[in-house]
Amino acid sequence: MSPAISVVARDPATGERLASLIPSDAYTIARCNPENLPSELPNLFVVALPGIQTPEEAVIEQLRANEATANIPIVIVSALPMVELQSVPYASDWTIAIVEEPVNPQILGDTMQFLLNPPSE
């Protein structure tokens, strides 16, 4: 069974664009908005982050605060300056990666693959 990916975005066009960059033959993809996360937990979240102090950032904080979702990997997709993204408390979490806009599909795919299959120590 292919890994389940939830693409979280308030803007439907952004969610659709990001979902279209994820190979549907390798993953099961679901789109959702920050207020309506899936009832079945995915293997990985892709969160479109348009700004700090947004519903999308609140979702990331909620996912990390909840024991059931604290270790589910998250790919943050954002056009925000990297220095701003790296200053948020959750940025140092090993289960979170940042992919810059405009998204290179190869980088997104490699990042997802790395988070889903981290190298063993």
C-alpha positions as CSV (number, residue, x, y, z in Angstrom):
1,M,0.0,0.0,0.0
2,S,1.3,3.4,-0.9
3,P,2.1,6.0,1.8
4,A,-0.7,8.4,2.5
5,I,0.1,12.1,2.0
6,S,-2.2,15.0,3.2
7,V,-1.7,18.3,1.4
8,V,-2.9,21.1,3.7
9,A,-3.7,24.5,2.2
10,R,-6.3,27.2,2.7
11,D,-6.2,28.1,-0.9
12,P,-7.7,25.3,-3.1
13,A,-5.6,26.2,-6.1
14,T,-2.4,25.9,-4.0
15,G,-3.5,22.6,-2.6
16,E,-4.3,21.3,-6.1
17,R,-1.0,22.6,-7.5
18,L,1.0,20.9,-4.7
19,A,-0.9,17.7,-4.9
20,S,-0.3,17.6,-8.7
21,L,3.5,17.7,-8.0
22,I,3.3,14.5,-5.9
23,P,3.5,11.3,-8.0
24,S,0.0,9.7,-7.6
25,D,1.5,6.3,-8.6
26,A,3.7,6.3,-5.5
27,Y,1.5,7.9,-2.9
28,T,-2.2,8.2,-1.9
29,I,-2.9,11.9,-1.9
30,A,-5.6,13.8,0.0
31,R,-6.2,17.5,0.0
32,C,-7.6,19.3,3.1
33,N,-7.7,22.8,4.6
34,P,-6.3,23.7,8.0
35,E,-9.7,23.6,9.7
36,N,-10.6,20.1,8.3
37,L,-7.7,17.7,8.7
38,P,-8.2,14.1,7.7
39,S,-9.7,11.7,10.3
40,E,-7.3,9.0,9.3
41,L,-3.7,10.1,9.9
42,P,-1.4,10.2,6.9
43,N,2.2,9.1,6.8
44,L,3.2,12.6,5.9
45,F,1.8,16.1,5.8
46,V,2.7,18.7,3.1
47,V,1.7,22.1,4.5
48,A,1.5,25.2,2.3
49,L,2.7,28.0,4.7
50,P,1.8,31.5,3.3
51,G,2.8,33.3,6.5
52,I,3.7,33.1,10.1
53,Q,0.7,33.3,12.5
54,T,-1.7,31.8,10.0
55,P,-4.1,28.8,10.3
56,E,-1.5,26.7,8.5
57,E,1.2,27.5,11.1
58,A,-1.4,26.7,13.8
59,V,-1.8,23.3,12.2
60,I,1.9,22.6,12.4
61,E,2.0,23.6,16.1
62,Q,-1.1,21.5,16.8
63,L,0.4,18.4,15.0
64,R,3.6,18.7,17.1
65,A,1.7,19.3,20.4
66,N,-0.5,16.2,19.9
67,E,1.1,12.9,21.0
68,A,-0.7,11.0,18.2
69,T,0.7,13.3,15.5
70,A,4.0,14.5,17.0
71,N,6.2,12.2,14.9
72,I,4.4,12.4,11.6
73,P,6.8,14.1,9.1
74,I,5.8,17.5,7.7
75,V,7.1,19.2,4.6
76,I,6.5,22.9,4.8
77,V,6.2,24.6,1.4
78,S,6.7,28.4,1.6
79,A,8.0,31.4,-0.2
80,L,8.8,33.1,3.2
81,P,12.5,33.9,3.7
82,M,14.4,30.9,5.0
83,V,15.7,33.0,8.0
84,E,12.1,33.6,9.0
85,L,11.1,30.0,8.7
86,Q,14.1,28.8,10.6
87,S,13.3,31.0,13.5
88,V,10.0,29.3,14.4
89,P,10.3,26.8,17.3
90,Y,9.4,23.7,15.3
91,A,11.9,24.3,12.5
92,S,14.6,22.3,14.3
93,D,12.5,19.2,14.6
94,W,14.0,16.4,12.6
95,T,10.6,15.4,11.2
96,I,10.1,18.7,9.5
97,A,11.6,19.9,6.3
98,I,11.2,23.1,4.3
99,V,10.8,23.3,0.5
100,E,11.0,26.7,-1.1
101,E,8.5,28.1,-3.5
102,P,8.5,27.9,-6.5
103,V,8.5,24.1,-5.8
104,N,10.9,21.9,-7.7
105,P,9.0,18.6,-8.0
106,Q,12.3,16.6,-7.7
107,I,13.2,18.4,-4.5
108,L,9.7,17.9,-3.1
109,G,9.8,14.2,-4.0
110,D,13.3,13.7,-2.6
111,T,12.4,15.5,0.6
112,M,9.3,13.4,1.1
113,Q,11.2,10.2,0.5
114,F,13.9,11.2,3.0
115,L,11.3,12.0,5.7
116,L,9.4,8.8,5.1
117,N,12.6,6.7,5.1
118,P,15.1,8.4,7.3
119,P,18.6,6.9,7.3
120,S,19.2,4.6,10.2
121,E,22.0,5.5,12.6
